[in-house]
Amino acid sequence: MEKNINEEKKHFVLVHGACHGAWCWFKLESLLTSVGHTVTSLDLAASGINPKQVEDLQSIADYFEPLMVFMASLPQDEKVILVGHSYNGLSISVAMERFPEKISVAVFISATKPSPTITVVDIQKEVCMYRILI
C-alpha cells in the first residue's frame, strides 16, 4: 500500500529556552519546513519580539501564556510535536497537562522536566539557590 505524503507531514511547536526567543530555532525551522512540515516557533512573554516586559510578569503562568493561548487555538483534531529547550521544559510540561489531546509527542532538549517527585516549585527553589551561589 502506498503512503499518502500528507500523512507524513507534522506540525512542530518549538519553545525556546530561557534568555532566548523564537529566533534561536531559525535553522531547525528552515530544515523542517523545507521537507514540508509545519513549524510554529513561539516567543514566550518578555522574550524575543513578544511585547510584554519582564516587569509585566506577575507569575510563571504569565511567562507561559503565549504557549497556552496557542495550544488552546489549535483545532480539536490537530496534534503537534511539542519541543521545549532548557528552562521551557517546564512550559511544555504544563501544556502537556492542559492539552494532552493536542500533543502527539513532547521532546525535551537539555530541558528541565518536572516529575512526580520533582515539582515545578522544587525546580524554582533550586534555580533560585543556584543564582544565590554564583
ABEGO torsion letter per residue (X at the ends): XBBBAAAABBBBBBBBBBGBBAAAAAAAAAAAAAAGBBBBBBBBBGBEABABBAAABABAAAAAAAAAAAAAABBAABBBBBBBBEAAAAAAAAAAAABAAABABBBBBGBBBBBAABBAAAAAAAAAAAAAAX
